[in-house]
């Protein structure tokens, strides 16, 4: 099943979209506010020029209009300098204007003005430019009566636009830096927010590997606590279901044991009566049923998963070899253990006894004179080797020797499931069982027991680290 997109990636993508939208709105808003402030400031400057102009207007005895003092801004003197003034005498039709207008004039809308009012216009200026105009009406008294003077000051809007563009250009890197800082903050926040999820994942991995039995609800925030409780409840229900299934399997196996024993007796009676063909068929079927029953009983006894405790290996091996030494097959053999005294393995003691016992029993059955049990260690695994000096196995048969119902000794009386059951036990804690040639010349069983969980608590597909022994 294909996994969905990373939660971290999706949260970061949403954060990036929000940050980008917020910075865009912020940039547009700040630019608009700056433009409004700039226009207000320019308007105040134009009003100042208006006051200077109106204060310098004069009408002499002949009603000739003149300007006693021009504004000091040098742009008024530069041709098309971007700052312009113009005075229209509505009474006589005469006009005064700044040098910057040269041979042009300001085309101002002829709206109605009252003395003291200031009107603001957007009008056409020199060389096709658009100008911002502030105008007012002044009444001056002359010998021939009052004169209505329209006084206007204008500035090229290109100057305002250039300032606004420069502000936006300067604002862009500031907003970019702010966006990076916000995204880094979101990354930190997302990482902190996902830590409880990682802790739950690590807890599940620990349960799967056998290092823990339940999730710890006190290590997660209250929003995740219900999930932890549900998982623990699910594990409790699973344990109960497994326990009931094991009990049913054991009861079924024990219930079939007596009828099978009766069938064995009936087989002997058939042989005594001379019906050997029928007896052999029934004996084969009975043996197959017994092997299945024995395997299911062994599987029901397995403690699945790695043990939370460390089991000393040497005492287990020594006890098994002592028991085998007292058997008819082992009393004439040299049974030797060279395992280090302080070596421990993360396997349940009962499972370890059954695992080593099955493989050592096979080695004793086929050995000529010697059986050797030793162990190799590495940072990742412990490899237990059980070898003998018997006839060994053909290389082609080693890989299939651990298959279900495969018997190495076709003439033996046992169920022939030692290797199969051992394989089940090894599989239950994530190990590996391999067969090879012993240094003694016979068969060697190698058990690789991982010292660390093969499941890594990471939010990605789990990688299994293979043992190289």
C-alpha positions, 0 to 999 in steps of 0.5 A, spaced: 500 500 500 502 506 497 503 511 503 500 518 503 504 524 503 508 526 509 504 530 514 511 534 516 511 536 508 503 537 508 504 542 514 510 545 512 506 546 505 500 549 508 504 554 513 508 556 506 502 558 503 499 562 509 506 565 510 506 567 502 499 570 502 500 574 509 506 577 506 503 578 499 497 582 503 502 585 508 507 588 502 500 590 498 498 594 504 504 597 506 505 599 499 498 602 499 499 606 506 506 608 504 503 611 497 497 614 501 502 617 506 507 620 501 501 623 497 499 626 504 506 629 505 507 631 498 500 635 498 502 638 505 509 641 501 504 643 495 500 647 500 506 650 503 508 652 496 501 655 495 502 659 501 508 662 499 505 664 492 499 667 495 503 671 500 507 674 494 502 676 489 501 683 488 497 688 484 500 695 482 496 701 481 495 699 473 492 692 476 498 689 473 499 682 476 506 680 479 509 676 484 514 679 489 517 672 491 518 666 487 518 659 491 525 657 492 525 650 490 530 649 484 525 645 480 521 651 479 526 654 475 528 647 471 525 646 464 520 641 465 523 640 472 517 636 475 514 642 480 510 647 477 506 653 479 501 657 475 497 663 477 490 665 472 487 672 473 480 670 472 478 678 472 483 680 466 485 673 463 492 674 465 497 669 467 503 668 471 507 661 471 513 658 473 519 657 468 519 649 469 512 650 465 516 653 459 511 654 453 506 649 456 500 650 461 497 646 466 490 644 464 486 645 470 478 643 470 474 649 471 470 648 477 467 653 482 472 655 487 471 659 493 476 664 496 480 660 501 478 653 498 483 648 496 482 643 491 486 637 489 486 635 481 489 630 477 491 633 470 495 633 464 502 636 465 508 638 460 510 632 455 504 628 457 505 627 464 500 626 469 500 631 475 497 632 482 495 639 482 493 643 488 489 650 487 486 655 491 482 662 490 485 668 492 481 675 492 486 681 491 484 689 491 486 693 486 484 700 484 479 697 478 476 693 483 477 686 486 481 680 482 479 673 482 486 669 482 486 662 481 493 659 484 495 652 482 501 648 484 503 641 481 508 636 481 509 630 476 506 624 479 512 620 476 516 622 482 511 620 487 511 613 483 518 613 483 518 613 490 513 608 491 516 603 487 523 604 491 519 603 497 516 597 494 523 595 492 526 596 499 521 592 502 521 586 498 528 583 501 525 585 508 519 581 507 523 575 504 527 575 510 521 575 514 518 570 510 524 565 511 524 567 519 517 565 519 518 558 515 524 556 520 519 558 526 514 554 523 519 548 521 521 548 529 513 548 531 512 543 526 517 538 529 515 540 536 508 538 535 510 532 531 514 529 537 508 526 541 507 522 534 514 520 534 514 518 541 508 514 540 511 510 534 517 509 538 513 506 543 509 501 538 516 499 535 518 498 542 512 493 543 513 490 536 520 488 538 519 486 545 522 492 549 515 494 552 508 491 553 504 498 553 505 505 551 506 510 556 500 515 556 504 520 561 509 521 556 504 524 551 500 531 551 492 530 552 490 531 545 494 524 543 492 521 550 486 518 547 490 515 541 495 511 546 489 509 551 485 506 544 492 502 542 493 500 549 486 497 549 487 494 543 493 490 545 490 488 551 484 485 547 489 482 542 493 479 548 486 476 551 485 473 544 491 470 543 491 467 550 484 464 548 487 462 541 493 458 544 488 455 550 484 452 544 490 450 540 492 446 546 486 443 548 485 441 541 492 438 540 491 434 547 484 432 545 487 429 539 492 426 542 488 420 545 485 418 539 492 418 535 494 413 541 489 409 540 490 409 532 497 407 533 495 401 537 490 399 532 496 400 527 500 394 531 493 390 531 493 390 523 500 389 522 499 383 527 493 380 523 498 381 516 494 387 513 501 391 513 499 395 507 493 398 511 497 399 517 503 403 513 498 408 510 494 409 517 501 409 520 504 415 515 497 419 516 498 418 524 505 420 524 503 426 520 498 428 524 502 428 530 507 432 527 502 437 526 500 437 533 506 437 536 508 443 532 502 447 534 503 446 541 510 448 540 507 455 537 502 456 542 508 456 547 512 461 544 513 468 547 512 472 540 517 478 540 524 480 543 524 479 551 525 485 555 530 481 560 537 479 558 537 471 558 544 468 560 546 464 554 552 459 557 547 456 563 542 455 558 547 451 554 550 447 559 544 445 562 541 442 556 548 439 554 548 436 561 541 433 560 543 430 553 549 427 556 545 422 560 541 420 554 543 414 550 545 418 544 549 423 548 553 418 553 558 416 549 559 423 545 564 429 547 559 435 548 562 442 549 560 449 550 565 455 549 560 460 550 562 466 554 560 466 561 557 473 561 554 473 554 546 474 554 541 474 549 534 478 549 530 472 548 525 469 553 528 463 557 523 458 555 524 460 548 531 459 548 531 453 552 527 450 547 531 453 541 537 450 543 534 444 546 532 442 539 538 444 535 543 440 540 538 434 540 539 434 533 546 435 533 547 429 538 543 424 534 547 425 528 554 426 531 559 421 531 564 423 537 563 431 538 558 436 539 560 443 540 556 450 542 560 456 541 557 464 540 560 470 536 558 477 538 558 483 534 555 490 536 548 488 532 547 481 533 549 474 537 551 468 533 550 461 536 553 456 533 551 448 534 556 443 530 557 436 530 562 431 526 556 427 523 555 426 516 552 433 515 547 435 509 548 436 502 548 443 500 542 442 496 538 440 502 540 445 507 536 450 505 530 446 505 531 442 511 527 448 515 521 447 511 515 445 515 514 437 516 521 436 513 525 430 517 533 429 517 532 423 520 527 418 516 528 412 520 527 416 527 522 415 532 521 423 533 516 428 530 522 431 526 520 438 527 526 440 531 529 445 525 522 447 524 520 449 531 527 452 532 525 456 525 519 459 528 522 461 535 527 464 531 522 468 527 518 470 533 524 475 535 526 477 528 532 473 528 535 468 522 536 460 522 541 458 517 545 451 516 552 450 514 558 446 514 561 445 521 568 446 523 568 439 526 566 436 519 558 435 520 552 440 520 552 446 523 546 450 525 547 458 526 542 462 530 543 470 529 539 473 534 539 481 533 541 485 539 537 491 537 530 492 534 530 490 527 524 496 526 527 503 527 522 508 530 522 513 524 516 515 520 518 512 514 518 505 511 522 500 516 529 498 514 531 491 516 539 491 518 541 484 516 546 480 520 553 479 516 555 473 520 
